[in-house]
Amino acid sequence: MTSRTGNYVEASVGEIDEWAALTAQALVTTSLKAAEPDRPFTARLRAMSMGVAQLTDMSYGALVSQRTPRLIRQSDPELFQMAVTIAGQQRIDQARNTAVLGPGQMVLYDSSRPFDAHATESAAGTRTRGVMLQFPKAMLPLPEQRVNRLLAVPLSTHGPGRLLAQFLRGAAEEYRACTPSDAVRLGVTAVDLVTAVISHRLGTETHLPAGGQQYLLHAQAMSFIDTHLGSSDLTPSAVAAAHHVSLRYLQRVFQQQSVTVSGEIRRKRLQRCAFDLADPCLRHHTIAAIAARWGYPHPAEFSRAFRTATGTSPRHYREQHLSPRADVRGASRS
């Protein structure tokens, strides 16, 4: 049984094959089988579009889910998925890591890498339930080789982790009370919170006291870039001058994060453009106006940069995310 309203889809199924088809459409394609064939299998899903991100609230019986190299070759939307377990227990294996998760715990995994996931059902019949945020990997402003170390690693639900878990659960509960524009803004906030959680975990694994000043400068520079994205005067030299350091020193600090200052300015500008292009409430704004708002006064330059970053034109990207077919997949085909 499926109901659909705008960018919100709710569905329930009573067969494992139906669940495989539904999750292939709403999430990513996996090979599924019931872990307890003698017990009835039921599952429920609510998929909520948040612009280029998607939030999904799911509950399901005992199962085994595999994303194989063959399935990845057939279709890979290149997503990160952050999952928070609400009830039950599940295990995920990816990138030679294993996470066993109970209520309140969270984990990050990658659609471009094979994984095995196992969900159990208690003797009392308690099913696994969780919320999952999925978003394009390009939206996470951290070096991929460092993020990969945290795939299928249980992440702390203290500090930023607790805020993220509470936010995702709250967003799922209140989604129906939000306008489409609200949902897009919530998507931006959700990705920012994921970034904070991953940055916090990576930061605790490095020797910050020895490089504390550089770490602080990087954080301050990134905040400055966020605040001045719409200014045509935002350049690496301007960022360095605002923080009273040489451009060479600032570049060296950013290189420690495997990025460049100009690359981060470009990435953040394109990220904001992508969010606005996916916002239904901004459909009456021209692409040129959106680009100019985020520091691209020349449409041709913006179009080239956007196509290089996303593999598609701004116009096609907007049509994809504002079309009726985008209501289930959300970010799955960005």
C-alpha positions as CSV (number, residue, x, y, z in Angstrom):
1,M,0.0,0.0,0.0
2,T,1.5,3.3,-1.1
3,S,0.3,6.9,-0.6
4,R,2.0,9.9,-2.2
5,T,1.6,13.6,-1.5
6,G,4.0,16.0,-3.2
7,N,7.5,15.2,-2.0
8,Y,6.3,12.8,0.7
9,V,5.8,9.0,0.1
10,E,4.5,6.5,2.6
11,A,4.3,2.8,1.8
12,S,3.9,-0.5,3.7
13,V,4.6,-4.0,2.3
14,G,4.1,-7.6,3.5
15,E,6.6,-9.4,1.3
16,I,10.4,-9.3,1.2
17,D,10.4,-9.0,-2.7
18,E,8.1,-5.9,-2.4
19,W,10.5,-4.4,0.1
20,A,13.4,-5.0,-2.2
21,A,11.6,-3.2,-5.0
22,L,10.5,-0.3,-2.8
23,T,13.9,0.3,-1.3
24,A,15.6,0.1,-4.7
25,Q,13.3,3.0,-5.8
26,A,13.6,5.1,-2.7
27,L,17.1,4.3,-1.5
28,V,19.7,2.2,-3.4
29,T,19.4,-1.2,-5.1
30,T,20.3,-4.2,-2.8
31,S,19.9,-7.9,-2.8
32,L,17.5,-8.8,0.1
33,K,16.3,-11.9,1.8
34,A,14.3,-12.6,4.9
35,A,16.5,-13.7,7.8
36,E,13.7,-15.7,9.4
37,P,11.7,-17.2,6.4
38,D,9.2,-18.9,8.8
39,R,8.0,-15.6,10.3
40,P,5.8,-13.1,8.5
41,F,7.7,-10.2,7.0
42,T,6.3,-6.7,7.1
43,A,8.0,-3.3,6.5
44,R,7.1,0.3,6.3
45,L,8.8,3.3,4.8
46,R,8.3,7.1,4.7
47,A,10.5,8.9,2.2
48,M,10.8,12.7,2.6
49,S,12.5,14.9,0.0
50,M,14.7,17.7,1.5
51,G,16.0,19.2,-1.7
52,V,19.2,17.4,-2.7
53,A,19.0,15.3,0.4
54,Q,16.3,12.8,1.5
55,L,15.2,11.6,4.9
56,T,13.7,8.2,5.2
57,D,11.9,6.7,8.3
58,M,11.8,2.9,8.1
59,S,10.8,-0.1,10.1
60,Y,11.2,-3.7,9.0
61,G,11.6,-7.3,10.1
62,A,14.6,-9.5,10.2
63,L,16.5,-9.4,6.9
64,V,19.9,-9.6,5.2
65,S,20.7,-6.9,2.7
66,Q,23.7,-6.9,0.4
67,R,25.0,-4.2,-2.0
68,T,27.3,-6.1,-4.3
69,P,29.9,-4.8,-6.8
70,R,27.6,-5.9,-9.6
71,L,24.7,-3.8,-8.3
72,I,27.0,-0.9,-7.9
73,R,28.2,-1.2,-11.5
74,Q,24.5,-1.3,-12.6
75,S,23.5,1.8,-10.7
76,D,25.4,4.1,-8.3
77,P,23.8,7.4,-7.2
78,E,27.1,8.2,-5.3
79,L,25.4,8.9,-1.9
80,F,26.5,8.9,1.7
81,Q,23.9,7.5,4.0
82,M,23.8,8.4,7.7
83,A,21.5,6.0,9.6
84,V,20.3,6.3,13.2
85,T,18.8,3.2,14.8
86,I,15.7,3.9,16.9
87,A,14.7,0.3,17.8
88,G,16.0,-3.2,17.3
89,Q,19.5,-4.1,16.4
90,Q,21.4,-4.2,13.1
91,R,24.9,-4.8,11.8
92,I,26.6,-3.4,8.8
93,D,29.9,-4.4,7.3
94,Q,31.7,-2.1,4.8
95,A,35.3,-1.1,4.0
96,R,36.6,-3.8,6.3
97,N,34.8,-2.3,9.3
98,T,31.8,-3.7,11.2
99,A,29.3,-1.7,13.2
100,V,26.7,-3.4,15.5
101,L,24.1,-0.8,16.3
102,G,21.4,-0.7,19.0
103,P,18.8,2.1,19.8
104,G,20.3,5.6,19.6
105,Q,23.4,4.6,17.7
106,M,24.4,5.9,14.2
107,V,26.6,4.9,11.3
108,L,27.8,6.3,8.0
109,Y,28.0,4.2,4.8
110,D,28.7,4.7,1.1
111,S,26.6,3.6,-1.8
112,S,29.7,3.3,-4.0
113,R,31.2,0.5,-1.8
114,P,29.8,-3.0,-1.2
115,F,28.2,-3.6,2.1
116,D,26.4,-6.4,4.1
117,A,23.6,-5.4,6.5
118,H,21.8,-7.7,9.0
119,A,18.7,-6.7,10.9
120,T,17.2,-8.9,13.7
121,E,13.8,-9.1,15.3
122,S,13.4,-9.7,19.0
123,A,11.5,-12.7,20.5
124,A,8.7,-10.2,21.4
125,G,8.4,-9.2,17.7
126,T,10.2,-5.8,18.0
127,R,11.3,-4.8,14.5
128,T,14.2,-2.7,13.5
129,R,13.4,0.9,13.1
130,G,15.6,3.9,12.1
131,V,15.9,7.1,10.2
132,M,18.3,7.6,7.4
133,L,19.6,10.8,5.7
134,Q,21.1,10.3,2.2
135,F,22.8,13.0,0.2
136,P,25.4,13.3,-2.6
137,K,28.9,12.5,-1.5
138,A,30.1,15.8,-3.1
139,M,28.1,17.7,-0.5
140,L,30.4,16.5,2.4
141,P,33.2,19.1,2.5
142,L,35.8,16.7,3.9
143,P,38.6,14.6,2.2
144,E,37.1,11.4,1.1
145,Q,40.1,9.3,2.0
146,R,39.7,10.4,5.7
147,V,35.9,10.0,5.7
148,N,36.3,6.4,4.3
149,R,38.0,5.4,7.6
150,L,34.7,6.0,9.4
151,L,32.5,3.9,7.1
152,A,30.6,1.3,9.2
153,V,32.2,2.6,12.4
154,P,29.7,3.4,15.3
155,L,29.6,7.1,15.7
156,S,29.2,8.9,19.0
157,T,25.7,10.2,19.9
158,H,27.2,12.7,22.4
159,G,27.8,16.3,21.5
160,P,27.3,16.9,17.7
161,G,26.1,13.3,17.3
162,R,23.3,13.7,19.8
163,L,22.2,16.9,18.0
164,L,22.2,15.2,14.7
165,A,20.2,12.2,15.9
166,Q,17.6,14.4,17.6
167,F,17.4,16.6,14.5
168,L,16.8,13.7,12.1
169,R,14.1,12.2,14.4
170,G,12.4,15.5,14.9
171,A,12.5,16.4,11.2
172,A,10.9,13.0,10.3
173,E,8.1,13.6,12.9
174,E,7.4,17.2,11.8
175,Y,8.0,16.9,8.1
176,R,4.3,17.0,7.2
177,A,4.0,20.4,8.9
178,C,6.8,21.9,6.8
179,T,6.5,23.7,3.5
180,P,8.7,22.5,0.5
181,S,11.0,25.5,1.1
182,D,11.3,24.6,4.8
183,A,12.2,21.0,3.8
184,V,15.0,22.3,1.5
185,R,16.4,24.4,4.3
186,L,16.2,21.5,6.7
187,G,18.2,19.5,4.2
188,V,21.0,22.1,4.3
189,T,21.0,22.0,8.1
190,A,21.0,18.2,8.1
191,V,24.1,18.0,5.8
192,D,25.8,20.6,7.9
193,L,25.2,18.6,11.1
194,V,26.6,15.4,9.5
195,T,29.7,17.5,8.6
196,A,30.0,18.6,12.2
197,V,29.7,15.0,13.4
198,I,32.3,13.6,11.0
199,S,34.6,16.6,11.6
200,H,34.3,16.1,15.3
201,R,35.2,12.4,15.0
202,L,38.1,13.0,12.7
203,G,39.3,15.9,14.9
204,T,39.5,13.7,18.0
205,E,41.7,11.2,16.0
206,T,44.3,13.9,15.2
207,H,46.9,15.6,17.5
208,L,45.1,18.9,17.7
209,P,47.3,20.4,20.5
210,A,50.3,20.4,18.1
211,G,48.3,21.9,15.3
212,G,45.6,23.7,17.3
213,Q,46.3,27.1,15.7
214,Q,46.1,25.8,12.2
215,Y,42.9,23.9,13.0
216,L,41.3,27.0,14.4
217,L,42.4,29.1,11.4
218,H,40.9,26.6,9.1
219,A,37.6,26.6,11.0
220,Q,37.6,30.5,11.1
221,A,38.4,30.7,7.4
222,M,35.6,28.3,6.5
223,S,33.2,30.3,8.5
224,F,34.3,33.5,6.7
225,I,33.9,31.8,3.3
226,D,30.3,30.7,4.3
227,T,29.4,34.3,5.3
228,H,30.8,35.9,2.1
229,L,29.9,33.4,-0.6
230,G,27.8,35.9,-2.4
231,S,30.5,38.5,-2.7
232,S,32.4,38.7,-6.0
233,D,35.4,39.9,-3.9
234,L,35.7,36.6,-2.1
235,T,39.1,35.2,-3.2
236,P,41.8,33.2,-1.4
237,S,43.8,36.5,-1.0
238,A,40.8,38.2,0.6
239,V,40.3,35.2,3.1
240,A,44.0,35.4,4.0
241,A,43.9,39.2,4.5
242,A,40.8,38.9,6.7
243,H,42.7,36.6,9.0
244,H,46.0,38.6,8.9
245,V,48.0,35.7,7.5
246,S,49.9,35.3,4.2
247,L,48.2,33.5,1.3
248,R,51.0,30.9,1.3
249,Y,50.4,30.0,4.9
250,L,46.6,29.8,4.5
251,Q,47.1,27.5,1.5
252,R,49.4,25.3,3.5
253,V,46.8,25.1,6.3
254,F,44.1,24.0,3.8
255,Q,46.4,21.5,2.2
256,Q,46.6,19.7,5.5
257,Q,42.9,19.0,4.9
258,S,43.7,17.8,1.3
259,V,41.8,20.8,-0.1
260,T,42.5,24.3,-1.5
261,V,41.1,27.6,-0.6
262,S,39.8,28.3,-4.1
263,G,38.4,24.8,-4.3
264,E,36.4,25.2,-1.1
265,I,35.0,28.6,-2.3
266,R,33.9,27.0,-5.5
267,R,32.5,23.9,-3.8
268,K,30.5,25.9,-1.3
269,R,29.1,28.2,-4.0
270,L,28.0,25.3,-6.2
271,Q,26.5,23.6,-3.2
272,R,24.4,26.6,-2.4
273,C,23.4,27.0,-6.0
274,A,22.4,23.3,-6.1
275,F,20.2,23.7,-3.0
276,D,18.5,26.7,-4.5
277,L,17.9,25.0,-7.8
278,A,16.2,22.2,-6.0
279,D,14.0,24.5,-3.9
280,P,10.4,24.5,-5.3
281,C,9.8,28.0,-3.8
282,L,12.6,29.4,-5.9
283,R,11.4,28.0,-9.2
284,H,10.4,31.5,-10.4
285,H,14.0,32.7,-9.9
286,T,16.1,32.4,-13.1
287,I,19.2,30.2,-13.0
288,A,21.3,33.3,-13.7
289,A,19.8,35.0,-10.7
290,I,20.5,32.1,-8.4
291,A,24.1,31.9,-9.7
292,A,24.7,35.6,-9.2
293,R,23.4,35.3,-5.7
294,W,26.2,32.9,-4.8
295,G,29.1,34.7,-6.5
296,Y,28.7,33.7,-10.2
297,P,27.8,36.9,-12.1
298,H,28.6,35.3,-15.5
299,P,26.1,32.6,-16.5
300,A,28.5,30.8,-18.9
301,E,31.2,30.5,-16.2
302,F,28.6,29.2,-13.8
303,S,27.3,26.6,-16.3
304,R,30.8,25.3,-17.0
305,A,31.6,25.0,-13.3
306,F,28.3,23.4,-12.4
307,R,28.6,20.8,-15.2
308,T,32.1,20.0,-14.2
309,A,31.1,19.4,-10.6
310,T,27.8,17.5,-11.1
311,G,28.1,16.1,-14.6
312,T,24.9,17.8,-15.7
313,S,23.7,21.3,-16.7
314,P,22.0,23.6,-14.2
315,R,18.8,23.5,-16.2
316,H,18.7,19.7,-16.3
317,Y,19.6,19.4,-12.6
318,R,16.7,21.7,-11.7
319,E,14.3,19.8,-13.9
320,Q,15.4,16.5,-12.3
321,H,14.8,17.8,-8.7
322,L,11.6,19.7,-9.4
323,S,9.9,17.0,-11.5
324,P,7.2,14.8,-10.0
325,R,9.5,11.8,-10.2
326,A,11.9,13.4,-7.8
327,D,9.5,12.9,-4.8
328,V,10.7,9.4,-4.0
329,R,14.3,9.5,-4.8
330,G,15.2,12.9,-3.4
331,A,18.9,13.0,-3.8
332,S,19.3,9.6,-5.4
333,R,19.9,10.9,-8.9
334,S,21.7,14.2,-8.4
